[in-house]
Amino acid sequence: MRVALPSRAARIARVVGVVLLALAVSAVAVRAGLWQLDRHETRAAAIALYEANADLAPTSLAEVVAPGQAVGDAEWRTVTAKGRFDETSLTLLRNRPVDRERAYQQLVWFDTDDGRSLLLNIGWVRVPGPEEDLATPEWPVGDVTVTAVLRRVEPDDGRRDDGATRITPAQMPAPAHPAVDGYGALREACAQDGCVDAFGAQVPLPTLSLGPHLAYTWQWFALAVIAPVAGVLLARREWEFTGAPRDDAPRAPAPRPPRARRAGRGGLSDEEIEDAL
């Protein structure tokens, strides 16, 4: 029995569906590739900015970031500022490990002499054990000159207290003065009683790398090219397969060849001898 072939409209619909699916895969691959390319370019720009600013000589905060301006392209600049720590603003960032070690990073407002408040990461301390006391900073007496590496504030993820992960003014109590749009990673604090490089251990600056994003970009773009080609090939095969006649009836077994007749006595075959008997 022959199987009825699908109509031409049904065949066209199936082929179009295969092509559209391939195009959808290609579009998603292009979008993912562009996203990876954007991440690569963002990292490349950050590395270029670091290389341009990190080795510059320290300068005053007021020369690099004027009042009302953001850190922006001044990120990674080493700056100095004079003022006093707002000891009452000390805040612990409790969910920010350092070199895979459980740590509390210490954030505090530093009130500068030019009438602004700069958020400082002044160092990290080890998370105390059950029977240990938390180490607290020994604040310098009098006016302080700090040296810090400027960073852009991190986007606020809404987490607070034990779940806090971001260095942002949203983690802090309100500052006494207008806040600088950025923060500083403390490298030195000097007062009349001496200098320290951190209160606790100094927080290391991050290691910047391009990462694998460019390789992922090329992989996604390759898929974007391959998907339509594969879709066309599959659509062609589908068109040919649905248009070919098919017979699903069980095939009869092939006839057995006749038995060879052997000559018997008198030139008679075996059958003839049996009939005679």
ROKOLRO-109142 format. One line per 2 residues: number of its first residue (from 0); their letters; for each residue x, y, z of N, C-alpha, C. Coordinates in nm, 2 decimals. Atoms other than C-alpha are relative to their C-alpha. Layout:
NUM) a) X,Y,Z,X,Y,Z,X,Y,Z | ...
//
This chain:
0) mr) 0.08,-0.12,0.00,0.00,0.00,0.00,0.09,0.12,0.00 | -0.08,-0.12,0.01,0.14,0.33,-0.10,-0.05,0.11,0.10
2) va) 0.03,-0.10,-0.10,0.16,0.61,0.17,-0.03,0.13,-0.08 | 0.04,-0.12,0.07,-0.02,0.93,0.06,0.11,0.11,0.03
4) lp) -0.10,-0.10,-0.01,0.23,1.21,0.00,-0.06,0.13,0.06 | 0.06,-0.12,-0.05,0.19,1.54,0.20,-0.02,0.10,-0.12
6) sr) 0.03,-0.10,0.11,0.05,1.83,0.00,0.11,0.09,-0.02 | -0.11,-0.10,0.03,0.27,2.09,-0.16,0.01,0.11,0.11
8) aa) 0.00,-0.11,-0.11,0.16,2.35,0.10,0.06,-0.05,0.12 | -0.06,0.06,-0.12,0.25,2.11,0.38,0.15,-0.01,-0.01
10) ri) -0.14,0.01,0.02,0.59,2.05,0.23,0.07,0.13,0.01 | -0.05,-0.14,0.00,0.65,2.42,0.18,0.01,0.05,0.15
12) ar) 0.00,-0.04,-0.14,0.55,2.48,0.55,0.11,-0.06,0.08 | -0.10,0.07,-0.08,0.79,2.22,0.68,0.14,0.06,-0.04
14) vv) -0.13,-0.05,0.04,1.08,2.35,0.47,0.02,0.14,0.05 | -0.01,-0.13,-0.06,1.01,2.71,0.57,0.03,0.00,0.15
16) gv) -0.03,0.01,-0.14,1.00,2.60,0.93,0.14,-0.03,0.03 | -0.14,0.04,-0.02,1.34,2.44,0.90,0.09,0.13,-0.02
18) vl) -0.09,-0.12,0.03,1.49,2.76,0.74,-0.02,0.11,0.11 | 0.02,-0.10,-0.10,1.33,2.99,1.00,0.07,-0.04,0.13
20) la) -0.07,0.04,-0.12,1.46,2.78,1.29,0.15,0.02,-0.02 | -0.14,-0.03,0.02,1.81,2.80,1.14,0.03,0.15,0.01
22) la) -0.02,-0.15,-0.01,1.78,3.18,1.10,-0.01,0.05,0.14 | 0.01,-0.04,-0.14,1.66,3.21,1.46,0.13,-0.04,0.08
24) vs) -0.13,0.04,-0.07,1.97,3.01,1.58,0.11,0.10,-0.04 | -0.11,-0.09,0.05,2.19,3.24,1.36,-0.02,0.14,0.07
26) av) 0.02,-0.13,-0.06,2.03,3.56,1.51,0.04,-0.01,0.15 | -0.05,0.02,-0.14,2.08,3.43,1.87,0.15,0.00,0.01
28) av) -0.15,0.01,0.00,2.44,3.35,1.79,0.06,0.13,-0.03 | -0.05,-0.14,0.03,2.50,3.70,1.64,-0.01,0.08,0.13
30) ra) 0.02,-0.08,-0.12,2.35,3.86,1.95,0.10,-0.04,0.12 | -0.10,0.05,-0.11,2.56,3.64,2.19,0.14,0.04,-0.04
32) gl) -0.13,-0.04,0.04,2.87,3.71,1.98,0.02,0.15,0.02 | -0.01,-0.14,-0.02,2.81,4.09,2.00,0.01,0.03,0.15
34) wq) -0.01,-0.02,-0.15,2.76,4.06,2.38,0.14,-0.03,0.04 | -0.13,0.03,-0.03,3.09,3.88,2.41,0.10,0.10,-0.05
36) ld) -0.09,-0.10,0.05,3.26,4.13,2.19,0.00,0.13,0.08 | 0.01,-0.12,-0.08,3.13,4.42,2.40,0.07,-0.02,0.13
38) rh) -0.08,0.02,-0.12,3.27,4.25,2.71,0.15,0.00,-0.02 | -0.14,-0.01,0.03,3.60,4.21,2.54,0.05,0.14,-0.01
40) et) -0.04,-0.14,0.02,3.61,4.57,2.44,0.00,0.08,0.13 | 0.01,-0.06,-0.13,3.51,4.68,2.79,0.13,-0.03,0.08
42) ra) -0.12,0.04,-0.07,3.80,4.48,2.94,0.12,0.07,-0.06 | -0.11,-0.06,0.07,4.04,4.61,2.68,0.01,0.15,0.03
44) aa) 0.00,-0.14,-0.04,3.94,4.97,2.76,0.05,0.02,0.14 | -0.05,-0.01,-0.14,3.99,4.91,3.13,0.15,-0.03,0.01
46) ia) -0.14,0.03,0.00,4.33,4.76,3.07,0.08,0.12,-0.05 | -0.07,-0.11,0.06,4.43,5.05,2.85,0.00,0.12,0.10
48) ly) 0.01,-0.11,-0.10,4.31,5.30,3.12,0.09,-0.03,0.11 | -0.09,0.04,-0.11,4.50,5.11,3.39,0.15,0.03,-0.04
50) ea) -0.14,-0.02,0.05,4.82,5.12,3.18,0.04,0.14,-0.01 | -0.02,-0.15,0.02,4.78,5.49,3.11,0.01,0.07,0.14
52) na) 0.01,-0.07,-0.13,4.71,5.59,3.48,0.08,-0.05,0.11 | -0.05,0.07,-0.12,4.87,5.34,3.71,0.14,0.05,0.04
54) dl) -0.14,-0.04,-0.03,5.23,5.46,3.67,0.02,0.15,0.01 | -0.01,-0.14,-0.02,5.16,5.83,3.69,0.03,0.04,0.14
56) ap) -0.04,-0.04,-0.13,5.30,6.02,3.98,-0.12,0.04,0.08 | 0.12,-0.04,-0.08,5.06,6.08,4.27,-0.02,0.15,-0.01
58) ts) 0.04,-0.14,0.01,4.87,6.41,4.26,-0.11,0.01,0.10 | 0.11,-0.02,-0.10,4.61,6.57,4.48,-0.13,-0.03,-0.06
60) la) 0.13,0.04,0.04,4.25,6.46,4.46,-0.07,0.11,-0.07 | 0.07,-0.11,0.06,4.13,6.81,4.38,0.05,0.02,-0.15
62) ev) -0.05,-0.02,0.14,4.35,6.82,4.06,-0.06,-0.10,-0.09 | 0.04,0.11,0.09,4.22,6.49,3.93,-0.16,-0.01,-0.01
64) va) 0.15,0.00,-0.01,3.85,6.50,4.04,-0.05,0.13,0.06 | 0.05,-0.13,-0.05,3.70,6.84,4.07,-0.14,-0.03,0.07
66) pg) 0.13,0.01,-0.07,3.39,6.89,4.30,-0.11,-0.01,-0.10 | 0.11,0.02,0.09,3.08,6.76,4.13,0.03,-0.10,-0.11
68) qa) -0.04,0.09,0.11,3.27,6.53,3.89,0.02,-0.14,0.05 | -0.02,0.15,-0.03,3.29,6.15,3.88,0.15,-0.03,-0.03
70) vg) -0.14,0.05,0.02,3.62,5.96,3.89,0.02,-0.02,-0.15 | -0.01,0.02,0.14,3.56,5.85,3.53,0.13,-0.05,-0.05
72) da) -0.13,0.04,0.06,3.88,5.84,3.33,0.12,0.02,0.10 | -0.11,-0.01,-0.10,4.08,5.92,3.65,0.02,-0.13,0.08
74) ew) -0.01,0.13,-0.07,4.03,5.56,3.76,0.15,-0.05,-0.01 | -0.13,0.05,-0.01,4.36,5.40,3.87,0.11,0.11,0.03
76) rt) -0.09,-0.11,-0.04,4.52,5.74,3.94,0.03,-0.01,0.15 | -0.04,-0.01,-0.14,4.71,5.76,4.27,-0.01,0.14,0.05
78) vt) 0.03,-0.13,-0.04,4.59,6.06,4.46,0.03,0.02,0.15 | -0.02,-0.03,-0.14,4.66,6.23,4.79,-0.11,0.10,0.05
80) ak) 0.10,-0.09,-0.06,4.41,6.41,5.02,0.03,0.02,0.15 | -0.01,-0.03,-0.14,4.42,6.58,5.36,-0.13,0.01,0.07
82) gr) 0.13,0.00,-0.07,4.15,6.55,5.62,0.00,-0.09,0.12 | 0.02,0.08,-0.12,4.01,6.33,5.89,-0.09,-0.12,-0.03
84) fd) 0.09,0.11,0.01,3.86,5.99,5.92,-0.13,0.02,0.08 | 0.12,0.00,-0.08,3.49,5.97,6.02,-0.01,-0.13,0.06
86) et) -0.01,0.13,-0.07,3.54,5.69,6.27,-0.14,-0.06,0.02 | 0.13,0.05,-0.03,3.17,5.66,6.33,-0.07,-0.07,-0.12
88) sl) 0.05,0.05,0.12,3.11,5.56,5.97,0.05,-0.14,-0.04 | -0.07,0.13,0.03,3.32,5.24,5.98,-0.11,-0.10,-0.03
90) tl) 0.10,0.10,0.05,3.13,4.97,5.78,0.08,-0.12,-0.05 | -0.06,0.12,0.04,3.23,4.61,5.73,-0.07,-0.06,-0.12
92) lr) 0.05,0.08,0.12,3.19,4.45,5.39,0.03,-0.14,0.03 | -0.02,0.13,-0.06,3.13,4.10,5.52,0.01,-0.12,-0.10
94) nr) 0.00,0.11,0.09,3.10,3.90,5.20,0.09,0.02,-0.12 | -0.10,-0.04,0.11,3.41,4.00,5.00,0.13,-0.06,0.04
96) pv) -0.13,0.07,-0.03,3.69,3.74,5.03,0.12,0.07,-0.07 | -0.13,-0.05,0.05,4.05,3.84,4.97,0.09,-0.12,-0.03
98) dr) -0.09,0.11,0.04,4.27,3.59,4.78,-0.06,-0.13,0.06 | 0.08,0.12,-0.04,4.00,3.32,4.87,0.00,-0.02,0.15
100) er) 0.01,0.01,-0.15,4.03,3.39,5.24,-0.12,0.08,0.05 | 0.11,-0.07,-0.06,3.73,3.49,5.44,0.05,0.12,0.07
102) ay) -0.05,-0.13,-0.05,3.77,3.86,5.52,-0.12,0.09,0.01 | 0.09,-0.12,-0.01,3.59,4.17,5.63,0.08,0.12,-0.06
104) qq) -0.06,-0.12,0.05,3.68,4.47,5.42,-0.06,0.12,0.07 | 0.04,-0.11,-0.08,3.66,4.80,5.60,-0.02,0.12,-0.08
106) lv) 0.04,-0.12,0.07,3.49,5.10,5.45,-0.02,0.11,0.10 | 0.01,-0.12,-0.09,3.50,5.45,5.60,0.00,0.13,-0.09
108) wf) -0.01,-0.13,0.06,3.43,5.81,5.50,0.12,0.07,0.05 | -0.12,-0.09,-0.03,3.73,6.04,5.48,-0.04,0.14,-0.04
110) dt) 0.05,-0.14,0.02,3.63,6.41,5.52,0.12,0.08,-0.04 | -0.11,-0.07,0.05,3.87,6.61,5.31,0.00,0.15,0.03
112) dd) -0.01,-0.14,-0.03,3.99,6.96,5.37,-0.07,0.09,-0.10 | 0.07,-0.08,0.10,3.82,7.08,5.05,-0.15,-0.01,0.01
114) gr) 0.14,0.01,-0.02,3.48,7.00,5.19,-0.08,-0.11,-0.06 | 0.06,0.12,0.06,3.41,6.66,5.04,0.02,-0.12,0.09
116) sl) -0.02,0.12,-0.07,3.38,6.31,5.17,0.04,-0.11,-0.10 | -0.05,0.11,0.09,3.58,6.03,5.00,-0.02,-0.13,0.07
118) ll) 0.02,0.13,-0.05,3.48,5.67,5.05,0.14,-0.07,-0.01 | -0.13,0.07,0.01,3.79,5.47,5.14,-0.01,-0.14,0.04
120) ni) -0.02,0.14,-0.05,3.86,5.10,5.16,0.14,0.00,0.07 | -0.13,-0.02,-0.07,4.12,5.11,5.43,0.07,-0.13,0.04
122) gw) -0.07,0.13,-0.03,4.21,4.74,5.45,-0.10,-0.11,0.04 | 0.08,0.11,-0.04,4.08,4.40,5.54,0.05,-0.07,0.12
124) vr) -0.04,0.08,-0.11,4.08,4.19,5.85,-0.06,-0.14,-0.01 | 0.05,0.14,0.01,4.04,3.81,5.89,-0.12,-0.01,0.08
126) vp) 0.13,0.02,-0.08,3.70,3.69,6.00,0.04,-0.07,0.13 | -0.04,0.06,-0.13,3.74,3.61,6.37,-0.07,-0.13,0.02
128) gp) 0.06,0.12,-0.04,3.67,3.27,6.51,-0.10,0.01,0.11 | 0.11,-0.01,-0.10,3.40,3.18,6.76,0.04,0.07,0.13
130) ee) -0.04,-0.05,-0.13,3.61,3.28,7.06,0.10,0.12,-0.02 | -0.10,-0.11,0.03,3.81,3.57,6.89,-0.08,0.13,-0.01
132) dl) 0.06,-0.13,0.01,3.74,3.94,6.90,0.04,0.06,-0.14 | -0.02,-0.06,0.13,3.71,4.14,6.58,0.10,0.11,0.02
134) at) -0.10,-0.11,-0.01,4.02,4.36,6.52,-0.06,0.13,-0.05 | 0.05,-0.13,0.04,3.93,4.73,6.51,0.12,0.09,-0.03
136) pe) -0.11,-0.09,0.04,4.14,5.01,6.35,0.04,0.08,0.12 | -0.06,-0.10,-0.10,4.37,5.22,6.57,0.01,0.13,-0.08
138) wp) 0.00,-0.12,0.08,4.28,5.56,6.43,0.11,0.09,0.03 | -0.10,-0.10,-0.02,4.55,5.81,6.38,-0.05,0.13,0.07
140) vg) 0.04,-0.12,-0.07,4.54,6.13,6.59,0.02,0.12,-0.09 | -0.02,-0.12,0.07,4.48,6.46,6.43,-0.02,-0.01,-0.15
142) dv) 0.02,0.00,0.15,4.49,6.55,6.06,0.08,-0.11,-0.06 | -0.06,0.12,0.07,4.58,6.27,5.82,0.01,0.04,-0.15
144) tv) -0.02,-0.01,0.14,4.72,6.27,5.47,-0.01,-0.15,-0.05 | 0.02,0.14,0.05,4.60,5.96,5.28,0.05,0.00,-0.15
146) ta) -0.03,0.03,0.14,4.73,5.82,4.95,-0.08,-0.12,-0.04 | 0.10,0.10,0.04,4.48,5.61,4.76,0.00,-0.01,-0.15
148) vl) 0.02,0.02,0.14,4.42,5.46,4.42,-0.15,0.01,-0.03 | 0.14,-0.03,0.03,4.10,5.59,4.27,-0.07,-0.11,-0.07
150) rr) 0.08,0.09,0.07,3.83,5.35,4.16,-0.14,0.05,-0.02 | 0.14,-0.04,0.02,3.48,5.39,4.02,-0.08,-0.09,0.10
152) ve) 0.09,0.07,-0.09,3.20,5.29,4.26,-0.06,-0.12,-0.07 | 0.05,0.12,0.06,3.06,4.95,4.20,-0.16,0.00,0.00
154) pd) 0.15,0.00,0.01,2.69,4.90,4.09,-0.05,-0.07,0.13 | 0.06,0.05,-0.12,2.47,4.84,4.39,-0.09,-0.12,-0.03
156) dg) 0.09,0.12,0.02,2.32,4.49,4.40,-0.11,-0.02,0.10 | 0.11,0.00,-0.10,2.09,4.57,4.69,0.03,-0.08,0.12
158) rr) -0.03,0.09,-0.12,2.26,4.33,4.94,0.06,0.09,0.11 | -0.05,-0.07,-0.11,2.34,4.45,5.28,0.05,-0.09,0.11
160) dd) -0.04,0.07,-0.12,2.50,4.34,5.61,0.08,-0.13,-0.04 | -0.08,0.11,0.03,2.62,3.98,5.59,0.01,-0.04,-0.15
162) ga) 0.00,0.03,0.14,2.53,3.95,5.22,0.06,0.11,-0.09 | -0.05,-0.11,0.08,2.69,4.27,5.11,0.13,-0.04,-0.08
164) tr) -0.11,0.03,0.09,2.93,4.24,4.82,0.07,0.12,-0.07 | -0.04,-0.11,0.08,2.97,4.58,4.66,0.06,0.12,0.08
166) it) -0.05,-0.12,-0.06,3.18,4.88,4.74,-0.07,0.12,-0.06 | 0.09,-0.10,0.05,2.93,5.16,4.70,-0.05,0.09,0.12
168) pa) 0.05,-0.08,-0.11,2.81,5.46,4.91,-0.13,-0.05,0.06 | 0.13,0.05,-0.05,2.47,5.28,4.94,0.02,-0.09,0.12
170) qm) -0.03,0.08,-0.11,2.64,5.05,5.19,0.03,0.08,0.13 | -0.05,-0.09,-0.11,2.74,5.35,5.41,-0.10,0.08,0.06
172) pa) 0.08,-0.11,-0.06,2.58,5.59,5.65,0.02,0.13,-0.08 | -0.01,-0.12,0.08,2.52,5.93,5.50,0.13,0.08,0.04
174) pa) -0.13,-0.07,-0.03,2.85,6.13,5.47,-0.03,0.14,0.05 | 0.02,-0.13,-0.05,2.90,6.46,5.64,0.01,0.11,-0.10
176) hp) -0.02,-0.10,0.11,2.99,6.64,5.31,-0.04,-0.07,-0.13 | 0.03,0.06,0.13,2.91,6.59,4.94,0.10,-0.11,-0.03
178) av) -0.09,0.12,0.02,3.05,6.25,4.84,0.06,0.01,-0.13 | -0.07,0.02,0.13,3.31,6.20,4.57,-0.06,-0.12,-0.07
180) dg) 0.06,0.11,0.08,3.16,5.99,4.29,0.11,-0.10,-0.04 | -0.11,0.10,0.02,3.42,5.71,4.33,0.04,-0.04,0.14
182) yg) -0.06,0.04,-0.13,3.62,5.55,4.61,0.15,-0.02,-0.02 | -0.14,0.01,0.00,3.98,5.51,4.70,0.04,-0.13,0.08
184) al) -0.06,0.12,-0.07,4.18,5.19,4.79,0.13,0.06,0.07 | -0.11,-0.06,-0.08,4.41,5.31,5.07,0.14,-0.07,-0.03
186) re) -0.13,0.05,0.01,4.78,5.28,5.01,0.09,0.05,0.11 | -0.08,-0.05,-0.11,4.91,5.50,5.29,-0.08,0.10,0.07
188) ac) 0.06,-0.11,-0.08,4.78,5.71,5.58,0.11,0.05,0.09 | -0.11,-0.06,-0.08,5.02,5.95,5.75,-0.05,0.10,0.09
190) aq) 0.04,-0.10,-0.10,4.96,6.14,6.07,0.13,0.04,0.08 | -0.11,-0.05,-0.08,5.18,6.31,6.33,0.07,-0.12,0.07
192) dg) -0.06,0.11,-0.07,5.24,5.97,6.49,0.05,-0.11,-0.09 | -0.06,0.10,0.09,5.36,5.79,6.18,-0.09,-0.03,-0.12
194) cv) 0.08,0.04,0.12,5.23,5.62,5.86,-0.03,-0.15,0.01 | 0.03,0.14,0.02,5.06,5.29,5.79,-0.05,-0.01,-0.14
196) da) 0.05,0.03,0.13,4.98,5.13,5.46,-0.14,-0.05,-0.01 | 0.14,0.05,0.00,4.65,4.99,5.57,-0.04,-0.01,0.15
198) fg) 0.05,0.03,-0.13,4.43,4.93,5.88,-0.04,-0.15,-0.01 | 0.01,0.14,0.02,4.47,4.56,5.89,0.09,-0.04,-0.11
200) aq) -0.08,0.03,0.11,4.60,4.42,5.56,-0.05,0.07,-0.12 | 0.03,-0.08,0.12,4.61,4.61,5.24,-0.08,-0.08,-0.10
202) vp) 0.08,0.07,0.10,4.35,4.52,4.99,0.07,0.00,-0.14 | -0.08,0.00,0.13,4.53,4.41,4.66,-0.09,0.05,-0.11
204) lp) 0.08,-0.04,0.12,4.42,4.57,4.34,-0.02,-0.12,-0.09 | 0.04,0.11,0.09,4.25,4.34,4.09,0.10,-0.02,-0.11
206) tl) -0.08,0.03,0.12,4.44,4.16,3.82,-0.09,0.01,-0.12 | 0.08,-0.02,0.12,4.31,4.27,3.48,0.05,-0.09,-0.11
208) sl) -0.03,0.08,0.11,4.30,4.04,3.19,-0.11,0.00,-0.10 | 0.10,-0.01,0.10,4.12,4.02,2.86,-0.10,-0.12,0.01
210) gp) 0.09,0.11,-0.01,3.97,3.68,2.94,-0.02,-0.07,-0.13 | 0.02,0.07,0.12,3.83,3.44,2.68,-0.11,0.06,-0.09
212) hl) 0.12,-0.06,0.07,3.56,3.68,2.55,0.02,0.01,-0.15 | -0.02,-0.01,0.14,3.72,3.73,2.21,-0.01,-0.14,-0.07
214) ay) 0.01,0.13,0.05,3.75,3.36,2.15,-0.15,-0.05,-0.01 | 0.15,0.03,0.00,3.38,3.31,2.25,-0.07,0.08,-0.11
216) tw) 0.07,-0.08,0.11,3.29,3.59,2.00,0.01,-0.07,-0.13 | -0.02,0.06,0.13,3.44,3.41,1.71,-0.08,-0.13,-0.01
218) qw) 0.08,0.13,0.00,3.27,3.08,1.81,-0.14,0.03,-0.03 | 0.14,-0.04,0.03,2.93,3.25,1.82,-0.02,0.05,-0.14
220) fa) 0.01,-0.04,0.14,2.99,3.42,1.49,0.01,-0.11,-0.10 | -0.01,0.12,0.09,3.10,3.09,1.33,-0.13,-0.07,0.00
222) la) 0.13,0.07,0.00,2.78,2.93,1.45,-0.11,0.08,-0.08 | 0.10,-0.09,0.08,2.58,3.23,1.30,0.01,-0.03,-0.15
224) vi) -0.02,0.02,0.15,2.73,3.15,0.96,-0.04,-0.15,-0.03 | 0.03,0.14,0.03,2.70,2.77,0.99,-0.15,-0.03,0.00
226) ap) 0.14,0.04,-0.01,2.34,2.76,1.10,-0.09,0.02,-0.12 | 0.08,-0.02,0.12,2.18,2.91,0.78,0.04,-0.11,-0.11
228) va) -0.04,0.10,0.10,2.39,2.68,0.56,-0.05,-0.14,0.04 | 0.06,0.12,-0.04,2.29,2.38,0.76,-0.15,-0.01,-0.01
230) gv) 0.15,-0.01,0.01,1.93,2.50,0.76,-0.04,-0.03,-0.15 | 0.03,0.02,0.15,1.93,2.51,0.37,0.02,-0.14,-0.04
232) ll) -0.02,0.14,0.04,2.08,2.17,0.34,-0.11,-0.09,0.06 | 0.10,0.08,-0.06,1.83,2.02,0.59,-0.14,0.03,-0.07
234) ar) 0.13,-0.03,0.07,1.54,2.20,0.41,0.00,-0.07,-0.14 | 0.00,0.07,0.13,1.65,2.06,0.07,-0.02,-0.15,0.02
236) re) 0.02,0.14,-0.03,1.67,1.71,0.22,-0.14,-0.03,0.03 | 0.14,0.02,-0.04,1.33,1.75,0.37,-0.10,0.01,-0.12
238) we) 0.08,-0.02,0.12,1.18,1.87,0.04,0.01,-0.13,-0.08 | -0.01,0.12,0.09,1.32,1.57,-0.15,-0.06,-0.12,0.07
240) ft) 0.06,0.12,-0.07,1.22,1.32,0.12,-0.15,0.00,0.00 | 0.15,-0.01,-0.01,0.86,1.44,0.15,-0.06,-0.01,-0.14
242) ga) 0.06,0.01,0.13,0.82,1.44,-0.23,0.03,-0.13,-0.07 | -0.02,0.13,0.06,0.95,1.09,-0.30,-0.11,-0.10,0.04
244) pr) 0.10,0.10,-0.03,0.69,0.81,-0.33,0.05,-0.11,0.09 | -0.04,0.11,-0.09,0.70,0.55,-0.06,-0.11,-0.11,0.01
246) dd) 0.09,0.11,-0.01,0.54,0.21,-0.03,0.03,-0.07,0.13 | -0.02,0.06,-0.13,0.49,0.09,0.32,-0.06,-0.14,0.02
248) ap) 0.05,0.13,-0.01,0.32,-0.24,0.23,0.11,-0.10,0.02 | -0.10,0.10,-0.01,0.51,-0.55,0.34,0.03,-0.07,-0.13
250) ra) -0.04,0.06,0.13,0.70,-0.70,0.06,-0.01,-0.15,0.01 | 0.01,0.14,0.00,0.62,-1.06,-0.04,0.13,-0.06,-0.01
252) pa) -0.13,0.07,0.01,0.90,-1.31,0.00,0.03,-0.04,-0.15 | -0.04,0.04,0.13,1.09,-1.38,-0.32,-0.03,-0.14,-0.03
254) pr) 0.03,0.14,0.03,0.97,-1.70,-0.50,0.13,-0.08,0.00 | -0.11,0.10,0.00,1.19,-2.00,-0.44,0.03,-0.05,-0.14
256) pp) -0.02,0.05,0.13,1.36,-2.12,-0.75,-0.04,-0.15,0.00 | 0.05,0.14,0.01,1.21,-2.46,-0.88,0.12,-0.10,0.03
258) ra) -0.10,0.10,-0.03,1.38,-2.77,-0.76,0.05,-0.07,-0.12 | -0.06,0.07,0.12,1.62,-2.92,-1.01,-0.06,-0.14,-0.01
260) rr) 0.05,0.13,0.03,1.48,-3.23,-1.16,0.12,-0.09,-0.03 | -0.11,0.09,0.03,1.71,-3.52,-1.14,-0.06,-0.12,-0.08
262) ag) 0.04,0.11,0.08,1.69,-3.79,-1.40,0.01,-0.13,0.07 | 0.00,0.14,-0.07,1.59,-4.14,-1.27,0.03,-0.11,-0.11
264) rg) -0.02,0.11,0.10,1.59,-4.48,-1.44,-0.08,0.03,-0.12 | 0.07,-0.02,0.13,1.50,-4.47,-1.80,-0.02,0.14,-0.04
266) gl) 0.01,-0.14,0.03,1.55,-4.10,-1.81,-0.12,0.07,0.06 | 0.11,-0.07,-0.06,1.25,-4.03,-1.59,0.05,0.08,0.12
268) sd) -0.03,-0.08,-0.12,1.25,-3.77,-1.32,-0.05,-0.07,0.13 | 0.05,0.05,-0.13,1.19,-3.84,-0.95,-0.15,0.01,0.01
270) ee) 0.15,-0.02,0.00,0.84,-3.69,-0.98,-0.07,-0.10,-0.08 | 0.07,0.10,0.09,0.75,-3.91,-1.27,0.01,-0.14,0.05
272) ie) -0.01,0.14,-0.05,0.87,-4.22,-1.10,-0.10,-0.01,0.12 | 0.10,0.01,-0.11,0.66,-4.13,-0.79,-0.14,-0.01,-0.05
274) da) 0.14,0.01,0.06,0.35,-4.08,-1.01,-0.03,-0.13,-0.06 | 0.02,0.14,0.06,0.40,-4.41,-1.18,-0.03,-0.10,0.11
276) l) 0.02,0.09,-0.11,0.41,-4.58,-0.84,-0.14,0.02,0.06
//
